[in-house]
Amino acid sequence: MTLDEARVLATECLLANGCDAANAEAIADSMIRAEADVCESHGLFRVPGYLAALESGKVNGKSDPKIETSAPGILRMDGDGGFTPLALLRGEKPLAELAKKTGIAALAIVNTYHVSALWQEVESLAEHGLAALAVHASKAAVAPFGGRKPFFGTDPMAFAWPRRDGPPMAFDQASSVRAKGEVLVAARDGDEMEPGVGIGLDGAHTTDPNEILKGALLTFGGYKGASIGLMIELLSSSLIGEWAAYEQKERDNNDGGPTRGGELIVAFDPDRFGEPGGWLEHSEALFEELLSQEGTRLPGDRRLANREKTLMDGISIPQSLYDRIVELS
């Protein structure tokens, strides 16, 4: 399909299952941006989960997120019990404007259900000339270092930096070895995971994605990844008054859709931290020096290359997924 055809497919399916136009379009755009970068674990693969959450009544498909200023440099968005993409869309411009005004600003998003890729919001802010950092606590699926049972979420973090020419440098990574969505896709397709991704119910290491889903994922870098996961849990739950990963696991209705979880986004105006414009020249020199070593690349380069390709060639999804979405529509 072309990207536009995929966007229409997703939007019509969401509209047919309880979303209003504003929510359907924001969610579809988020999924298609993921498909464009060949990140299928956050693309149309997620449609059945979105619909399951609508059908169970857990999520408000007609949510009307509202934003307020809680301190001079802090914004708070109440998502009205809806999916996160619309809250992100409505929060982007106010956060960018506040960061330009104050030099640094934060947006806390609460009362939403999150399953989208974090690079999208930080990349959008970097297109405003801002550096940006985002963290999100997800449903418990990752064992703490030394433990055997899920306690942390995959707890992703994303960071973006403006570039002089072309798209921003942006990365998005889980604090687990692999994102849960990647394990779900492997289970669907009958693929094995590489060693070290997760453990089964018995605590033994396994490469079977189905056994990992029954057991737990592992953090990258052992105790170092666990420390980062703990930091993300605190910033995106305790700090902003939202559910932590273990609370999401306890309170979710397990309908297969996204769980309730908060997100914290911090935007920085580099012109306010150092010499206006000088930061850009310095960072470009840093990137150039990094890339002078053979075999290196900047984070996100593969996604950007995929984006150029799918813009011309379109995307491919499994026939079974396409048929399922059409059926659900």
N, C-alpha and C positions, 0 to 999 in steps of 0.2 A: 504494500500500500504506500501511497504518498503520505507525508506527514499530515497534510490537510485531511485526507480520507480517514486516517487513524483518529484524528481529533474529532471529526464528525461522528465516527463510530462510538467513541467513548462518551461524547456529550449526549448523544441521543439515548444511549443506554442509561446514563445517570438521570436524565430527565424522565425517562419512563419508569424509574424506580424510586421516586420521591424527592429528588433534588430540584430546587428552583434553578433558574437560568444562571444566576450569579455564581452559585456553588458549583453547578455542573461544569461551567466554562472554566472556572479556576482549577478544579480538580483535573479536568481533561488536559488543560494546558500543562499542568505539572507532570502528568504521566507522559505526555508527548515530548516534553523537553527531555525526560529521561530516555525515552525511546530514541530520540534523535542522537543522543550520546551513547547509544547501545548499552544502556544500563537497564536491562529487561526486568531485573528484580524490583524496580520502582516504576515500571511502565504499565502497559495494559495487563500484565500479569496480576496487577492489584485490583482490577475491576471487580471480580467476584467477591473479594474481601470488603470493598466499599459497599457493595450491594447487600452483603450479609449483615453489615452493621446497620444499614437502613431498614432492612426487613425486620430485624429484631427490635427495632425502636430505640436502640442504644444511642444513635447519633441523630441529630437534628439536620435533615437535608435542606432545610430552609433557614439556616442560621443567619443571624444578622450581627456580625462581630462589631463591637464598639471599643474605641480607644480612648484613654484618658491619660492626663499627665499626673503622675504621683509624686514627682520631685523635679527640680529644674532640668535634670538631664535624663530622667527616667520616664518611659512610657509603659503603660500596661494595657494589654488587649484582652478583653473577655470574648472568647470565641463563641459564646451562646450555645455551647454543646454541639458544635458542628465540626466538620473536617477542617484541618489546618490551612489548606491552600488559600481560601478566601481571606482568612485573618492575615496571612502573610502578604497577600496582595494589598490589602487596605493599610497595612502597617509600614510598607516600604517607603512611601513618600514622606510621611510624617517623621519617620526615624532618620531618613537622609537629611531632611531639612533641619531637624534638631541637632544632628551631629555637625552640620555645617555652621550652625549658630554657636554651639557650645564647645566644639572641638571633639567631644566624645559623648556618646549617648547610648542608652540601652533600651531594648524593647523586651518586655516579659509577656509571653503569650500563654494564657491559661484557659482551662475549660474548653479544650479542643482535642480532637482525635487525630493523631499524627502517624503517617506512614510514608511521607514523601522524602525525596533526597534533599539533604541540607545544602548542597553546593548551590542550589538555585537561588536561595535568598541572599547568600553572601556574594555570589557573582553579580546579582542585580544591583546590590549596594556598591560594589566596586565599579560598576558602570557609571555611578554618580561621582567617581573620583575618591571613594572612601575605601579604607581597609575595613574588613569585617570579620567577625568571629561568631559562630553559632554552635550551641550545644543543645542536646535533647535527650531526655531519659525515656527509654522504651521498656516494654514489658520484660520482666526477668527471664533471661534465657542463657545467661553466662555465669559460670561458676567463679567465685572469688578464688584468689590464689591459695592453694592448699585445700580448697573445698571441693565438693562433688555435686552440689545441687545448685540450680539457677538462683542467683541473687541479684546480679547486675543486669541491666539491659545491654544490648549491643552498644548503647551509649555513644552515638556518633558525634563527631566534631567536624566543623568545616571552617575554612579560612580562605579569604580572597584578598588579592592585592591588585590595584590598578596597574595597567601597562601603558607605555607611551604609544604603542601602535598595536591594534588588535585586541582580542578579548582579554579579560583579566586572568591572572594566574589564580587558580582556585583548586583546592583539594577538599575531599570529603571522605572521612574514613571512620570506621567503627573502632571501638577500643577492644573488640574481639578480633580473633585472627581473620574471621570471615563474617560478613553481615549475614543475619538470619535469612534474609531474602535470597541470598546466593545458595544457602543450604536448601531452602524450599525449592528453588529452581532445579537444583541437582537431584533432589528426591523425585520431582515430577518427571525429569528426563531420564532417570535411572543411572545417573552418573555417580562416581565415587568422589569423595573429598580427599584432599591431600592429607597426609599425616599431620597431627597436631592441631587440627581444627576443633575437635570436640571429643567428648566421652559419652559412653552409654550410661544406662541406669545403674550399672554395676561399678561405675567409676573408671572402667578400663578405656583406654584410647581406642577409637574406631574411625574408619574412613567411610562407614555407611551413613549417608545423610539421614536416613530414617531413624537410626539408632541415636544419632546426635540430637535429633529433634525430641526424642524421648528423654534423653539425658541432659547434656548441657554443652554449650559452646565454651571455648577457652579464650582468655585474654591474650593479646599479642605481647610478646616480651615478658611473659610470666608476671611477676609481682609489679613490674613497671606499668604494664597495661592495666593491671588491677587498680593501681594508684590513680591512673588517669580516669578510669571508669568511676571511681569513688568521687573524684573532683567533679566530674560531669553530673553525677547523681545529685550532689549538693547544690550545684549551680542551677540545675534545671528542675529541682523539686523543692528542697528545703528553703532555698533563697527566695523563690518566687511563690511559694505556697501551693505547690502541685504534688501529685502522687509520685512517689519513688517507684523504682522498678518492681520491688517485691510487693508493694501495695497495688500496683496495676495487676500483677498476677493474681493476687487475692480477690480483687474486686471486679475484674473483667468477667463478662458473661461467656467468654470463649466462643463467640459466634463466628470466629474466623476473620473478623475485621480488625481494623486498627484499635489500639487501646488509648485511653485518655492519658495524656502526658504533656508536660510543659516544655517550652522552648525559650531560651535566652539568647538574644542577638545583641552584640555590641558593635557599634560602628565608630570608626576613628577618622578624623579629618587630618591627613598627614601635613597639610599646610599649616595647621595650628601647633604641631609638635616640633617642627624644625623649620628650616629655611623654605619658604614657599617655592615649590618647583624643584628645589635641590634634592628632595627625597626621591623624586622620580628618576633623576639622572643617576643618583647613587644606586638605587635598586636595579635599574637597567644594567649598570656596570656589574653589579653583583650577579645578575642572571647570566650575563655574557661570560663572566669568569667561570661560573659553574658549568656552563655548556661547552667551555673550551676543552673540558676533559672528555675524551672519547667514550661513548657509551652512555652518557648522561642525558637526561631530559628534565623538563620542569613538570611538577605535579599537574595533572589535568591535560597534558599534551595529547594523550591518546583519545580522551573524550572529545577534544576539539577537532582532531583529525576525523573521528567518527562523525562528528556533526557536519563537517563539510561533505562527507560521503553520502550520508543519509538525505541531506538536502537535495542532492542530485538523484540518488538511486532509490529513495524511499526506505522502508523498513520491512522486515519479515517477522511474523509471529507464527507459532504453531497453528496448524489448521484447527486443531481441537480447541484452542483458546479462542480463535476467531468465531468458530461455530457456537461456542458457549456464550460469548458476548452477544451475538446475534439472537440467540435463544432468549437470553435474559432481557433483551430489548423488546 
